[in-house]
């Protein structure tokens, strides 16, 4: 059996990268092993824990499930790319620090990327399973604690820092 590779161009944290990638390689391994971006973690390797969450074209995704070659032309943002161009931490990164929204920190990069995605989804009016019927399609969804917990439910924290994570996200809600 022969392995096949493809040239793939991705924009990762604002920088265009062209790599020759084995067609079976997932984005998580490419980020960690080829680009030395180790923020996204390999937790379950089955898309169930969220430790590998990154943003692809602004949407949160489990990088352990994404074939890198399928993302040709996509823009990928990892936790390393959340800070502003001046190096100033993203407001969510500051809120996580201020609220002590982590313990061991293993899930934190995925939690942060997911929270950025949650804010964008709510601002765009995408409902969740707990969004009230009064919400109108396409209108920003108010983010209370229940809404945040539901939207962040794909990211697990073995340490149980959930209350602080929810508080940190609430602190950043516009």
Secondary structure, DSSP 8 states (H G I E B T S, - for coil): ----EEEEEEEETTEEEEEEEETT-BHHHIIIIIS----S--SSSSSSS-TTEEEETTEEEEGGG-BGGGGTT-EEE-GGG-S-TTS---HHHHHHHHHT--SS-TTHHHHHHHHHHHHHHHHTT---TT--TT--TTS-----HHHHHHHTTTS--TT--HHHHHHHHHHH--
